[in-house]
Amino acid sequence: METDCNPMDLSNNTGVEDISELKDFEGTEVKDMRVEAEAVVNDVLFAVSNMFVSKSLSCAEDVAYINVETRERNRYCLELTEAGLRVVGYAFDQVDDGVQNPYHETVYSLLDSVSPAYREAFGNALLQRLEALKRDGES
């Protein structure tokens, strides 16, 4: 099951403001990848064991690195660029140039491909939110 939506987006209380797109002085949109990476972490932290933007690998306007530990206890270092997200290492803060994994457009797609427990947690969160909306609609 590949999904590109976040069940937490259905809630009014995400705690994250969309500050990911910044304007430069010419008016064209520029993305700050550290800000994007923080937003990615906040979106899916509920469905993984641990996830944070790397403090030891340098981030720039065009690249950021995210460490994630799945509920299965597998660790990955993810690279975030305009092309998407991909696994670049199999330990925190590790970039292995020999790793040639495909890019995923969304963090949801990437985690869905590496973590069955993520998929289950995501589905359960979505189901709980839909049930809450149904209850609210019946009141």
C-alpha positions in Angstrom: 0.0 0.0 0.0 1.6 3.3 -1.1 0.2 6.4 0.3 0.9 10.1 -0.2 -1.3 11.5 2.5 -0.7 12.0 6.1 -3.5 11.1 8.5 -2.3 13.9 10.8 -3.1 16.4 8.0 -6.8 15.7 8.8 -6.3 17.3 12.2 -6.4 21.0 12.9 -3.7 20.6 15.5 -0.6 19.6 13.6 1.7 22.0 15.4 3.6 22.7 12.2 3.2 25.8 10.2 4.0 25.7 6.5 7.1 27.8 6.4 8.9 25.5 4.0 8.9 27.7 1.0 10.9 30.9 1.2 11.1 33.7 -1.3 14.4 35.1 -2.5 14.8 38.7 -3.5 13.9 38.0 -7.2 10.5 36.5 -6.2 11.2 32.9 -7.2 10.6 30.1 -4.7 13.6 28.6 -3.0 13.3 25.7 -0.5 15.5 25.5 2.5 16.1 21.8 2.9 16.6 22.0 6.7 13.2 23.5 7.1 11.8 20.9 4.8 13.5 18.1 6.7 12.1 19.3 10.0 8.6 19.3 8.4 9.2 15.7 7.2 10.2 14.6 10.7 7.1 16.2 12.3 4.8 14.6 9.7 5.8 11.0 10.4 7.4 10.9 13.9 4.2 9.3 15.2 4.8 6.2 13.1 8.5 5.5 13.7 10.7 4.8 16.7 13.0 7.8 16.3 13.6 10.4 13.6 15.6 13.6 13.5 17.5 15.9 11.2 21.2 15.1 11.3 23.3 17.6 13.3 26.6 16.1 12.2 26.0 16.0 8.4 25.9 19.4 6.9 22.6 20.7 5.5 22.3 23.3 2.8 19.7 24.9 0.7 19.7 21.9 -1.7 20.3 19.0 0.7 19.5 17.8 4.2 20.0 14.5 6.0 17.5 12.8 8.2 18.1 9.9 10.6 15.3 7.5 11.1 14.8 4.3 13.2 11.8 2.3 12.2 9.7 0.4 14.6 11.5 -2.8 13.4 14.7 -1.1 14.9 16.3 -0.6 11.5 18.3 2.6 11.1 18.6 4.6 8.0 20.2 7.9 6.9 18.0 9.6 4.4 19.0 12.3 1.9 16.4 15.0 1.1 16.8 17.0 -2.1 14.6 18.5 -4.7 14.5 15.1 -6.4 12.9 13.6 -3.2 14.1 11.3 -0.4 16.3 8.3 -0.6 18.2 6.0 1.7 22.0 6.8 1.6 23.2 4.8 4.6 22.2 2.1 7.0 23.2 3.8 10.2 22.7 7.3 11.7 24.8 10.0 10.1 26.3 7.6 7.6 26.4 8.4 3.9 27.7 5.5 1.8 28.6 6.6 -1.7 28.1 3.0 -2.9 24.4 2.9 -2.0 22.3 3.5 -5.1 18.7 3.6 -3.9 15.9 5.2 -5.8 14.3 8.5 -4.9 10.8 8.6 -3.4 8.6 11.6 -3.9 7.4 11.5 -0.4 8.5 10.3 3.0 5.3 8.2 3.2 6.3 6.3 0.1 9.9 5.7 1.3 8.8 4.5 4.8 6.1 2.4 3.3 8.8 0.6 1.2 11.1 -0.1 4.1 8.9 -0.6 7.2 5.8 -2.8 7.4 5.3 -1.4 11.0 5.2 2.1 9.6 2.5 1.1 7.2 0.5 -0.5 10.0 0.9 2.6 12.3 0.0 4.9 9.5 -3.1 2.9 8.7 -4.2 2.7 12.3 -3.8 6.5 12.7 -5.8 7.1 9.6 -8.5 4.8 10.8 -8.7 6.4 14.3 -8.9 9.8 12.7 -11.7 8.7 10.4 -13.6 7.2 13.3 -13.3 10.4 15.3 -14.6 12.4 12.3 -17.5 10.0 12.0 -18.3 10.4 15.7 -18.1 14.2 15.5 -20.4 14.1 12.5 -23.0 12.1 14.4 -23.1 14.5 17.3 
